[in-house]
Amino acid sequence: MDTVAWTSGSWTTPPQDVRTDGGDLLVTAVEGSDAWRHTSYGFVHDDAHGLLTPLPVGSATEVDVVVDYAEQFDQAGVLLRVDPQTWVKAGVEVSDGAPQLGAVVTHGRSDWSVAPVPEWTGRVVTIRVSRAADAVTVRARASGAPWRLVRVAPFPGDVSASGGPYCCAPTRAGLTVRFRAWRIGPADSALH
């Protein structure tokens, strides 16, 4: 995987503040920012803060993020986006008082899958999204441990998409996320 400079991408929605600290990128989310379409909640939000570059079929993007946030629905990870109705966000989101590893896949309507990872609190977590001809594969790991398969989901291969780090703070002000690294390289060759 090749390192991507923080200056390489474009923001989907500008965050409240962005600054570097050594090699890290610190992103402060706008209160109320989120990405979701319709399902169960009945609302549409399309103002998550994604720093994206083109991600063609056959490639993967991954970010390292420090999970040191703890308020309800604080979240950070990787966003893969075609348009407002077609995207995937994957990462660690706080829900019901604990960090949850999960993904939201959206094709007009969003879904959501999560699994608790309280042991990841305070650790550097890597989220990777690999793009294939008709799908995306999401993997994650903490502090260099073996990869966990999070999700294999349908995703169109015949359209342009962009990917990179994202964060949002649906319920509060003051969330600052520390991203340690961003990389792009070839897609994972196997599902398992």
Contact map, one row per residue, 1 for C-alpha under 8 A:
111000000000000000000000000000000000000000000000000000000000000000000000000000000000000000000000000000000000000000000000000000000000000000000000000000000000000000000000000000000000001111000000
111100000000000000000000000000000000000000000000000000000000000000000000000000000000000000000000000000000000000000000000000000000000000000000000000000000000000000000000000000000000001110000000
111110000000000000000000000000000000000000000000000000000000000000000000000000000000000000000000000000000000000000000000000000000000000000000000000000000000000000000000000000000000111100000000
011111010000000000000000000000000000000000000000000000000000000000000000000000000000000000000000000000000000000000000000000000000000000000000000000000000000000000000000000000000000111100000000
001111110000000000000000000000000000000000000000000000000000000000000000000000000000000000000000000000000000000000000000000000000000000000000000000000000000000000000000000000000000010000000000
000111111000000000000000100000000000000000000000000000000000000000000000000000000000000000000000000000000000000000000000000000000000000000000000000000000000000000000000000000000000010000000000
000011111000000000000000000000000000000000000000000000000000000000000000000000000000000000000000000000000000000000000000000000000000000000000000000000000000000000000000000000000000000000000000
000111111100000000000000000000000000000000000000000010000000000000000000000000000000000000000000000000000000000000000000000000000000000000000000000000000000000000000000000000000000000000000000
000001111110000000000000000000000000000000000000001110000000000000000000000000000000000000000000000000000000000000000000000000000000000000000000000000000000000000010000000000000000000000000000
000000011111000000000000000000000000000000000000011110000000000000000000000000000000000000000000000000000000000000000000000000000000000000000000000000000000000000000000000000000000000000000000
000000001111110000000000000000000000000000000000111100000000000000000000000000000000000000000000000000000000000000000000000000000000000000000000000000000000000000000000000000000000000000000000
000000000111110000000000000000000000000000000011111100000000000000000000000000000000000000000000000000000000000000000000000000000000000000000000000000000000000000000000000000000000000000000000
000000000011111000000000000000000000000000000011110000000000000000000000000000000000000000000000000000000000000000000000000000000000000000000000000000000000000000000000000000000000000000000000
000000000011111100000000000000000000000000000000100000000000000000000000000000000000000000000000000000000000000000000000000000000000000000000000000000000000000000000000000000000000000000000000
000000000000111111000000001111000000000000000000100000000000000000000000000000000000000000000000000000000000000000000000000000000000000000000000000000000000000000000000000000000000000000000000
000000000000011111000000001111000000000000000000000000000000000000000000000000000000000000000000000000000000000000000000000000000000000000000000000000000000000000000000000000000000000000000000
000000000000001111100000001110000000000000000000000000000000000000000000000000000000000000000000000000000000000000000000000000000000000000000000000000000000000000000000000000000000000000000000
000000000000001111110000111100000000000000000000000000000000000000000000000000000000000000000000000000000000000000000000000000000000000000000000000000000000000000000000000000000000000000000000
000000000000000011111000111000000000000000000000000000000000000000000000000000000000000000000000000000000000000000000000000000000000000000000000000000000000000000000000000000000000000000000000
000000000000000001111111110000000000000000000000000000000000000000000000000000000000000000000000000000000000000000000000000000000000000000000000000000000000000000000000000000000000000000000000
000000000000000000111111110000000000000000000000000000000000000000000000000000000000000000000000000000000000000000000000000000000000000000000000000000000000000000000000000000000000000000000000
000000000000000000011111000000000000000000000000000000000000000000000000000000000000000000000000000000000000000000000000000000000000000000000000000000000000000000000000000000000000000000000000
000000000000000000011111100000000000000000000000000000000000000000000000000000000000000000000000000000000000000000000000000000000000000000000000000000000000000000000000000000000001100000000000
000000000000000000011111110000000000000000000000000000000000000000000000000000000000000000000000000000000000000000000000000000000000000000000000000000000000000000000000000000000111100000000000
000001000000000001111011111000000000000000000000000000000000000000000000000000000000000000000000000000000000000000000000000000000000000000000000000000000000000000000000000000000111000000000000
000000000000000001111001111100000000000000000000000000000000000000000000000000000000000000000000000000000000000000000000000000000000000000000000000000000000000000000000000000011110000000000000
000000000000001111100000111110000000000000000000000000000000000000000000000000000000000000000000000000000000000000000000000000000000000000000000000000000000000000000010000000011110000000000000
000000000000001111000000011111000000000000000000000000000000000000000000000000000000000000000000000000000000000000000000000000000000000000000000000000000000000000000000000001111000000000000000
000000000000001110000000001111101000000000000000100000000000000000000000000000000000000000000000000000000000000000000000000000000000000000000000000000000000000000000011100011111000000000000000
000000000000001100000000000111111000000000000000000000000000000000000000000000000000000000000000000000000000000000000000000000000000000000000000000000000000000000000001100011100000000000000000
000000000000000000000000000011111000000000000000000000000000000000000000000000000000000000000000000000000000000000000000000000000000000000000000000000000000000000000001111111000000000000000000
000000000000000000000000000001111100000000000000000000000000000000000000000000000000000000000000000000000000000000000000000000000000000000000000000000000000000000000001111110000000000000000000
000000000000000000000000000011111110000000001111100000000000000000000000000000000000000000000000000000000000000000000000000000000000000000000000000000000000000000000001110000000000000000000000
000000000000000000000000000000011111000000001111000000000000000000000000000000000000000000000000000000000000000000000000000000000000000000000000000000000000000000000001110000000000000000000000
000000000000000000000000000000001111100000011111000000000000000000000000000000000000000000000000000000000000000000000000000000000000000000000000000000000000000000000000000000000000000000000000
000000000000000000000000000000000111111000111100000000000000000000000000000000000000000000000000000000000100110000000000000000000000000000000000000000000000000000000000000000000000000000000000
000000000000000000000000000000000011111001111000000000000000000000000000000000000000100000000000000000000101110000000000000000000000000000000000000000000000000000000000000000000000000000000000
000000000000000000000000000000000001111111110000000000000000000000000000000000000000000000000000000000000000110000000000000000000000000000000000000000000000000000000000000000000000000000000000
000000000000000000000000000000000001111111100000000000000000000000000000000000000000000000000000000000000000111000000000000000000000000000000000000000000000000000000000000000000000000000000000
000000000000000000000000000000000000011111000000000000000000000000000000000000000000000000000000000000000000000000000000000000000000000000000000000000000000000000000000000000000000000000000000
000000000000000000000000000000000000011111100000000000000000000000000000000000000000000000000000000000000000000000000000000000000000000000000000000000000000000000000000000000000000000000000000
000000000000000000000000000000000000111111110000000000000000000000000000000000000000000000000000000000000000000000000000000000000000000000000000000000000000000000000000000000000000000000000000
000000000000000000000000000000000001111011111000000000000000000000000000000000000000000000000000000000000000000000000000000000000000000000000000000000000000000000000000000000000000000000000000
000000000000000000000000000000000011110001111100000000000000000000000000000000000000000000000000000000000000000000000000000000000000000000000000000000000000000000000000000000000000000000000000
000000000000000000000000000000001111100000111111000000000000000000000000000000000000000000000000000000000000000000000000000000000000000000000000000000000000000000000000000000000000000000000000
000000000000000000000000000000001111000000011111000000000000000000000000000000000001000000000000000000000000000000000000000000000000000000000000000000000000000000000000000000000000000000000000
000000000001100000000000000000001110000000001111100000000000000000000000000000000000000000000000000000000000000000000000000000000000000000000000000000000000000000000000000000000000000000000000
000000000001100000000000000000001110000000001111110000000000000000000000000000000000000000000000000000000000000000000000000000000000000000000000000000000000000000000111000000000000000000000000
000000000011111000000000000010001000000000000011111000000000000000000000000000000000000000000000000000000000000000000000000000000000000000000000000000000000000000000111000000000000000000000000
000000000111100000000000000000000000000000000001111100000000000000000000000001100000000000000000000000000000000000000000000000000000000000000000000000000000000000111110000000000000000000000000
000000001111000000000000000000000000000000000000111110000000000000000000000000000000000000000000000000000000000000000000000000000000000000000000000000000000000000111100000000000000000000000000
000000001111000000000000000000000000000000000000011111000000000000000000000000110000000000000000000000000000000000000000000000000000000000000000000000000000000001111000000000000000000000000000
000000011100000000000000000000000000000000000000001111100000000000000000000000000000000000000000000000000000000000000000000000000000000000000000000000000000000001110000000000000000000000000000
000000000000000000000000000000000000000000000000000111110000000000000000000000000000000000000000000000000000000000000000000000000000000000000000000000000000000111100000000000000000000000000000
000000000000000000000000000000000000000000000000000011111011100000000000000000000000000000000000000000000000000000000000000000000010000000000000000000000000000111100000000000000000000000000000
000000000000000000000000000000000000000000000000000001111110000000000000000000000000000000000000000000000000000000000000000000000010000000000000000000000000000111000000000000000000000000000000
000000000000000000000000000000000000000000000000000000111110000000000000000000000000000000000000000000000000000000000000000000000011100000000000000000000000100000000000000000000000000000000000
000000000000000000000000000000000000000000000000000000011111000000000000000000000000000000000000000000000000000000000000000000000111100000000000000000000000000000000000000000000000000001100000
000000000000000000000000000000000000000000000000000000111111100000000000000000000000000000000000000000000000000000000000000000000111000000000000000000000000000000000000000000000000000111110000
000000000000000000000000000000000000000000000000000000100111110000000000000000000000000000000000000000000000000000000000000000011110000000000000000000000000000000000000000000000000000111110000
000000000000000000000000000000000000000000000000000000100011111000000000000001000000000000000000000000000000000000000000000000011100000000000000000000000000000000110000000000000000011110000000
000000000000000000000000000000000000000000000000000000000001111100000000000001000000000000000000000000000000000000000000000001111000000000000000000000000000000000011000000000000000011100000000
000000000000000000000000000000000000000000000000000000000000111110000000000011000000000000000000000000000000000000000000000001110000000000000000000000000000000000011000000000000011111000000000
000000000000000000000000000000000000000000000000000000000000011111000000000010000000000000000000000000000000000000000000000111100000000000000000000000000000000000000000000000000011110000000000
000000000000000000000000000000000000000000000000000000000000001111100000000110000000000000000000000000000000000000000000000111000000000000000000000000000000000000000000000000001111100000000000
000000000000000000000000000000000000000000000000000000000000000111110000000000000000000000000000000000000000000000000000011110000000000000000000000000000000000000000000000000001111000000000000
000000000000000000000000000000000000000000000000000000000000000011111000000000000000000000010000000000000000000000000001111110000000000000000000000000000000000000000000000000000000000000000000
000000000000000000000000000000000000000000000000000000000000000001111100000000000000000000000000000000000000000000000000111000000000000000000000000000000000000000000000000000001000000000000000
000000000000000000000000000000000000000000000000000000000000000000111110011000000000000000000100000000000000000000000000000000000000000000000000000000000000000000000000000000111000000000000000
000000000000000000000000000000000000000000000000000000000000000000011111010000000000000000000100111000000000000000000000000000000000000000000000000000000000000000000000000000000000000000000000
000000000000000000000000000000000000000000000000000000000000000000001111110000000000000000000100100000000000000000000000000000000000000000000000000000000000000000000000000100000000000000000000
000000000000000000000000000000000000000000000000000000000000000000000111110000000000000000000111100000000000000000000000000000000000000000000000000000000000000000000000001000000000000000000000
000000000000000000000000000000000000000000000000000000000000000000000011111000000000000000001110000000000000000000000000000000000000000000000000000000000000000000000000111000000000000000000000
000000000000000000000000000000000000000000000000000000000000000000001111111100000000000000001100000000000000000000000000000000000000000000000000000000000000000000000011111000100000000000000000
000000000000000000000000000000000000000000000000000000000000000000001000111110000000000000111100000000000000000000000000000000000000000000000000000000000000000000000011100000000000000000000000
000000000000000000000000000000000000000000000000000000000000000010000000011111000000000001111000000000000000000000000000000000000000000000000000000000000000000000001111000000001000000000000000
000000000000000000000000000000000000000000000000000000000000001110000000001111100000000011110000000000000000000000000000000000100000000000000000000000000000000000001110000000000000000000000000
000000000000000000000000000000000000000000000000010000000000111000000000000111110000000011100000000000000000000000000000000000111000000000000000000000000000000000111100000000000000000000000000
000000000000000000000000000000000000000000000000010100000000000000000000000011111000001111000000000000000000000000000000000000000000000000000000000000000000000000111100000000000000000000000000
000000000000000000000000000000000000000000000000000100000000000000000000000001111100001110000000000000000000000000000000000000001000000000000000000000000000000011110000000000000000000000000000
000000000000000000000000000000000000000000000000000000000000000000000000000000111111011100000000000000000000000000000000000000000000000000000000000000000000000011100000000000000000000000000000
000000000000000000000000000000000000000000000000000000000000000000000000000000011111111000000000000000000000000000000000000000000000000000000000000000000000001111000000000000000000000000000000
000000000000000000000000000000000000000000000000000000000000000000000000000000001111111000000000000000000000000000000000000000000000000000000000000000000000000000000000000000000000000000000000
000000000000000000000000000000000000000000000100000000000000000000000000000000001111111000000000000000000000000000000000000000000000000000000000000000000000000000000000000000000000000000000000
000000000000000000000000000000000000100000000000000000000000000000000000000000000111111000000000000000000111100000000000000000000000000000000000000000000000000000000000000000000000000000000000
000000000000000000000000000000000000000000000000000000000000000000000000000000001111111100000000000000000111000000000000000000000000000000000000000000000000000000000000000000000000000000000000
000000000000000000000000000000000000000000000000000000000000000000000000000000111111111110000000000000001110000000000000000000000000000000000000000000000000000000000000000000000000000000000000
000000000000000000000000000000000000000000000000000000000000000000000000000000111000011111000000000000111100000000000000000000000000000000000000000000000000000000000000000000000000000000000000
000000000000000000000000000000000000000000000000000000000000000000000000000011110000001111100000000000111000000000000000000000000000000000000000000000000000000000000000000000000000000000000000
000000000000000000000000000000000000000000000000000000000000000000000000000111100000000111110000000011110000000000000000000000101000000001000000000000000000000000000000000000000000000000000000
000000000000000000000000000000000000000000000000000000000000000000000000001111000000000011111000000011100000000000000000000000100000000000010000000000000000000000000000000000000000000000000000
000000000000000000000000000000000000000000000000000000000000000000100000001110000000000001111100001111000000000000000000000000000000000000000000000000000000000000000000000000000000000000000000
000000000000000000000000000000000000000000000000000000000000000000000000111100000000000000111110001111000000000000000000000000000000000000000000000000000000000000000000000000000000000000000000
000000000000000000000000000000000000000000000000000000000000000000001111111000000000000000011111111100000000000000000000000000000000000000000000000000000000000000000000000000000000000000000000
000000000000000000000000000000000000000000000000000000000000000000000001100000000000000000001111111100000000000000000000000000000000000000000000000000000000000000000000000000000000000000000000
000000000000000000000000000000000000000000000000000000000000000000000001000000000000000000000111110000000000000000000000000000000000000000000000000000000000000000000000000000000000000000000000
000000000000000000000000000000000000000000000000000000000000000000000111000000000000000000000111111000000000000000000000000000000000000000000000000000000000000000000000000000000000000000000000
000000000000000000000000000000000000000000000000000000000000000000000100000000000000000000000111111100000000000000011100000000000000000000000000000000000000000000000000000000000000000000000000
000000000000000000000000000000000000000000000000000000000000000000000100000000000000000000011110111110000000000000011101100000000000000000000000000000000000000000000000000000000000000000000000
000000000000000000000000000000000000000000000000000000000000000000000000000000000000000000011110011111000000000001111100000000000000000000000000000000000000000000000000000000000000000000000000
000000000000000000000000000000000000000000000000000000000000000000000000000000000000000001111000001111100000000001111000000000000000000000000000000001000000000000000000000000000000000000000000
000000000000000000000000000000000000000000000000000000000000000000000000000000000000000001111000000111110000000111100000000000000000000000000000000001000000000000000000000000000000000000000000
000000000000000000000000000000000000000000000000000000000000000000000000000000000000000111100000000011111000000111000000000000000000000001000000000001100000000000000000000000000000000000000000
000000000000000000000000000000000000000000000000000000000000000000000000000000000000000111000000000001111100011110000000000000000000000000000000000000000000000000000000000000000000000000000000
000000000000000000000000000000000000000000000000000000000000000000000000000000000000001110000000000000111110011100000000000000000000000000000000000000001000000000000000000000000000000000000000
000000000000000000000000000000000001100000000000000000000000000000000000000000000000111100000000000000011111111000000000000000000000000000000000000000000000000000000000000000000000000000000000
000000000000000000000000000000000000000000000000000000000000000000000000000000000000111000000000000000001111110000000000000000000000000000000000000000000000000000000000000000000000000000000000
000000000000000000000000000000000000100000000000000000000000000000000000000000000000110000000000000000000111110000000000000000000000000000000000000000000000000000000000000000000000000000000000
000000000000000000000000000000000001111000000000000000000000000000000000000000000000100000000000000000000111111000000000000000000000000000000000000000000000000000000000000000000000000000000000
000000000000000000000000000000000001111000000000000000000000000000000000000000000000000000000000000000011111111100000000000000000000000000000000000000000000000000000000000000000000000000000000
000000000000000000000000000000000000001000000000000000000000000000000000000000000000000000000000000000011100111110000000000000000000000000000000000000000000000000000000000000000000000000000000
000000000000000000000000000000000000000000000000000000000000000000000000000000000000000000000000000001111000011111000000000000000000000000000000000000000000000000000000000000000000000000000000
000000000000000000000000000000000000000000000000000000000000000000000000000000000000000000000000000001110000001111100000000000000000000000000000000000000000000000000000000000000000000000000000
000000000000000000000000000000000000000000000000000000000000000000000000000000000000000000000000000111100000000111110000000000000000000000000000000000000000000000000000000000000000000000000000
000000000000000000000000000000000000000000000000000000000000000000000000000000000000000000000000000111000000000011111000000000000000000000000000000000000000000000000000000000000000000000000000
000000000000000000000000000000000000000000000000000000000000000000000000000000000000000000000000011110000000000001111100000000000000000000000000000000000000000000000000000000000000000000000000
000000000000000000000000000000000000000000000000000000000000000000000000000000000000000000000000011110000000000000111111100000000000000000000000000000000000000000000000000000000000000000000000
000000000000000000000000000000000000000000000000000000000000000000000000000000000000000000000000011100000000000000011111100000000000000000000000000000000000000000000000000000000000000000000000
000000000000000000000000000000000000000000000000000000000000000000000000000000000000000000000000000000000000000000001111100000000000000000000000000000000000000000000000000000000000000000000000
000000000000000000000000000000000000000000000000000000000000000000100000000000000000000000000000001000000000000000001111111110000000000000000100000000000000000000000000000000000000000000000000
000000000000000000000000000000000000000000000000000000000000000000110000000000000000000000000000001000000000000000001111111000000000000000000000000000000000000000000000000000000000000000000000
000000000000000000000000000000000000000000000000000000000000000001110000000000000000000000000000000000000000000000000001111100000000000000000000000000000000000000000000000000000000000000000000
000000000000000000000000000000000000000000000000000000000000000001110000000000000000000000000000000000000000000000000001111110000000000000000110000000000000000000000000000000000000000000000000
000000000000000000000000000000000000000000000000000000000000000111100000000000000000000000000000000000000000000000000001011111000000000000000110000000000000000000000000000000000001000000000000
000000000000000000000000000000000000000000000000000000000000000111100000000000000000000000000000000000000000000000000001001111100000000000011110000000000000000000000000000000000000000000000000
000000000000000000000000000000000000000000000000000000000000011110000000000000000000000000000000000000000000000000000000000111110000000000011111000000000000000000000000000000000000000000000000
000000000000000000000000000000000000000000000000000000000000011100000000000011000000000001100000000000000000000000000000000011111000000001111000000000000000000000000000000000000000000000000000
000000000000000000000000000000000000000000000000000000000001111000000000000001000000000000000000000000000000000000000000000001111100000001110000000000000000000000000000000000000000000000000000
000000000000000000000000000000000000000000000000000000000001110000000000000001010000000001000000000000000000000000000000000000111110000111100000000000000000000000000000000000000000000000000000
000000000000000000000000000000000000000000000000000000000111100000000000000000000000000000000000000000000000000000000000000000011111000111000000000000000000000000000000000000000000000001110000
000000000000000000000000000000000000000000000000000000111111000000000000000000000000000000000000000000000000000000000000000000001111111110000000000000000000100000000000000000000000000000100000
000000000000000000000000000000000000000000000000000000001110000000000000000000000000000000000000000000000000000000000000000000000111111110000000000000000000100000000000000000000000000000100000
000000000000000000000000000000000000000000000000000000001100000000000000000000000000000000000000000000000000000000000000000000000011111000000000000000000001110000000000000000000000000000000000
000000000000000000000000000000000000000000000000000000000000000000000000000000000000000000000000000000000000000000000000000000000011111100000000000000000111100000000000000000000000000000000000
000000000000000000000000000000000000000000000000000000000000000000000000000000000000000000000000000000000000000000000000000000000011111110000000000000011111100000000000000000000000000000000000
000000000000000000000000000000000000000000000000000000000000000000000000000000000000000000000000000000000000000000000000000000001111011111000000000000111110000000000000000000000000000000000000
000000000000000000000000000000000000000000000000000000000000000000000000000000000000000000000000000000000000000000000000000000001111001111100000000011111000000000000000000000000000000000000010
000000000000000000000000000000000000000000000000000000000000000000000000000000000000000001000000000000100000000000000000000000111100000111110000000011110000000000000000000000000000000000000000
000000000000000000000000000000000000000000000000000000000000000000000000000000000000000000000000000000000000000000000000000000111000000011111000001111100000000000000000000000000000000000000000
000000000000000000000000000000000000000000000000000000000000000000000000000000000000000000100000000000000000000000000000000011110000000001111100001111000000000000000000000000000000000000000000
000000000000000000000000000000000000000000000000000000000000000000000000000000000000000000000000000000000000000000000000000011100000000000111111111100000000000000000000000000000000000000000000
000000000000000000000000000000000000000000000000000000000000000000000000000000000000000000000000000000000000000000000001001111000000000000011111100000000000000000000000000000000000000000000000
000000000000000000000000000000000000000000000000000000000000000000000000000000000000000000000000000000000000000000000000001111000000000000001111100000000000000000000000000000000000000000000000
000000000000000000000000000000000000000000000000000000000000000000000000000000000000000000000000000000000000000000000000000001000000000000001111110000000000000000000000000000000000000000000000
000000000000000000000000000000000000000000000000000000000000000000000000000000000000000000000000000000000000000000000000000000000000000000001111111000000000000000000000000000000000000000000000
000000000000000000000000000000000000000000000000000000000000000000000000000000000000000000000000000000000000000000000000000000000000000000001001111100000000000000000000000000000000000000000000
000000000000000000000000000000000000000000000000000000000000000000000000000000000000000000000000000000000000000000000000000000000000000000111000111110000000000000000000000000000000000000000000
000000000000000000000000000000000000000000000000000000000000000000000000000000000000000000000000000000000000000000000000000000000000000000111000011111000000000000000000000000000000000000000000
000000000000000000000000000000000000000000000000000000000000000000000000000000000000000000000000000000000000000000000000000000000000000011110000001111100000000000000000000000000000000000000011
000000000000000000000000000000000000000000000000000000000000000000000000000000000000000000000000000011100000000000000000000000000000000011110000000111110000000000000000000000000000000000000000
000000000000000000000000000000000000000000000000000000000000000000000000000000000000000000000000000000100000000000000000000000000000000111100000000011111000000000000000000000000000000000000000
000000000000000000000000000000000000000000000000000000000000000000000000000000000000000000000000000000000000000000000000000000000000001111000000000001111100000000000000000000000000000000000000
000000000000000000000000000000000000000000000000000000000000000000000000000000000000000000000000000000001000000000000000000000000000001110000000000000111110000000000000000000000000000000000000
000000000000000000000000000000000000000000000000000000000000000000000000000000000000000000000000000000000000000000000000000000000000011100000000000000011111000000000000000000000000000000000000
000000000000000000000000000000000000000000000000000000000000000000000000000000000000000000000000000000000000000000000000000000000000011100000000000000001111100000000000000000000000000000000000
000000000000000000000000000000000000000000000000000000000000000000000000000000000000000000000000000000000000000000000000000000000000111000000000000000000111111000000000000000000000000000000000
000000000000000000000000000000000000000000000000000000001000000000000000000000000000000000000000000000000000000000000000000000000011111000000000000000000011111100000000000000000000000000000000
000000000000000000000000000000000000000000000000000000000000000000000000000000000000000000000000000000000000000000000000000000000000100000000000000000000001111100000000000000000000000000000000
000000000000000000000000000000000000000000000000000000000000000000000000000000000100000000000000000000000000000000000000000000000000000000000000000000000001111110000000000000000000000000000000
000000000000000000000000000000000000000000000000000001110000000000000000000000000100000000000000000000000000000000000000000000000000000000000000000000000000111111000000000000000000000000000000
000000000000000000000000000000000000000000000000000001110000000000000000000000011100000000000000000000000000000000000000000000000000000000000000000000000000001111100000000000000000000000000000
000000000000000000000000000000000000000000000000000111110000000000000000000000011100000000000000000000000000000000000000000000000000000000000000000000000000000111110000000000000000000000000000
000000000000000000000000000000000000000000000000011111100000100000000000000001111000000000000000000000000000000000000000000000000000000000000000000000000000000011111000000000000000000000000000
000000001000000000000000000000000000000000000000011110000000111000000000000001110000000000000000000000000000000000000000000000000000000000000000000000000000000001111100000000000000010000000000
000000000000000000000000000000000000000000000000011100000000011000000000000111100000000000000000000000000000000000000000000000000000000000000000000000000000000000111110000000000010010000000000
000000000000000000000000000000000000000000000001111000000000000000000000000111100000000000000000000000000000000000000000000000000000000000000000000000000000000000011111000000000000000000000000
000000000000000000000000001010000000000000000001110000000000000000000000011110000000000000000000000000000000000000000000000000000000000000000000000000000000000000001111100000001000000000000000
000000000000000000000000000011111100000000000001100000000000000000000000011100000000000000000000000000000000000000000000000000000000000000000000000000000000000000000111110000100000000000000000
000000000000000000000000000011111100000000000000000000000000000000000000111000000000000000000000000000000000000000000000000000000000000000000000000000000000000000000011111110100000000000000000
000000000000000000000000000000111100000000000000000000000000000000000000110000000000000000000000000000000000000000000000000000000000000000000000000000000000000000000001111100000000000000000000
000000000000000000000000000000110000000000000000000000000000000000000001110000000000000000000000000000000000000000000000000000000000000000000000000000000000000000000000111110000000000000000000
000000000000000000000000000000110000000000000000000000000000000000000010000000000000000000000000000000000000000000000000000000000000000000000000000000000000000000000000111111100000000000000000
000000000000000000000000000011110000000000000000000000000000000000000000000000000000000000000000000000000000000000000000000000000000000000000000000000000000000000000000101111100000000000000000
000000000000000000000000000111100000000000000000000000000000000000000000000000000000000000000000000000000000000000000000000000000000000000000000000000000000000000000000000111110000000000000000
000000000000000000000000000111000000000000000000000000000000000000001000010000000000000000000000000000000000000000000000000000000000000000000000000000000000000000000001100111111000000000000000
000000000000000000000000011110000000000000000000000000000000000000001000000000000000000000000000000000000000000000000000000000000000000000000000000000000000000000000000000001111100000000000000
000000000000000000000000011110000000000000000000000000000000000011011000000100000000000000000000000000000000000000000000000000000000000000000000000000000000000000000010000000111110000000000000
000000000000000000000001111000000000000000000000000000000000000011000000000000000000000000000000000000000000000000000000000000000000000000000000000000000000000000000000000000011111000000000000
000000000000000000000001111000000000000000000000000000000000001111000000000000000000000000000000000000000000000000000000000000000000000000000000000000000000000000001000000000001111110000000000
000000000000000000000011100000000000000000000000000000000000001111000000000000000000000000000000000000000000000000000000000100000000000000000000000000000000000000000000000000000111110000000000
001100000000000000000011000000000000000000000000000000000000001110000000000000000000000000000000000000000000000000000000000000000000000000000000000000000000000000000000000000000011111000000000
001111000000000000000000000000000000000000000000000000000000111100000000000000000000000000000000000000000000000000000000000000000000000000000000000000000000000000011000000000000011111100000000
111100000000000000000000000000000000000000000000000000000000111000000000000000000000000000000000000000000000000000000000000000000000000000000000000000000000000000000000000000000000111110000000
111100000000000000000000000000000000000000000000000000000011110000000000000000000000000000000000000000000000000000000000000000000000000000000000000000000000000000000000000000000000011111000000
110000000000000000000000000000000000000000000000000000000011100000000000000000000000000000000000000000000000000000000000000000000000000000000000000000000000000000000000000000000000001111100000
100000000000000000000000000000000000000000000000000000000111000000000000000000000000000000000000000000000000000000000000000000000100000000000000000000000000000000000000000000000000000111110000
000000000000000000000000000000000000000000000000000000000111000000000000000000000000000000000000000000000000000000000000000000000111000000000000000000000000000000000000000000000000000011111000
000000000000000000000000000000000000000000000000000000000011000000000000000000000000000000000000000000000000000000000000000000000100000000000000000000000000000000000000000000000000000001111110
000000000000000000000000000000000000000000000000000000000000000000000000000000000000000000000000000000000000000000000000000000000000000000000000000000000000000000000000000000000000000000111110
000000000000000000000000000000000000000000000000000000000000000000000000000000000000000000000000000000000000000000000000000000000000000000000000000000000000000000000000000000000000000000011111
000000000000000000000000000000000000000000000000000000000000000000000000000000000000000000000000000000000000000000000000000000000000000010000000000010000000000000000000000000000000000000011111
000000000000000000000000000000000000000000000000000000000000000000000000000000000000000000000000000000000000000000000000000000000000000000000000000010000000000000000000000000000000000000000111
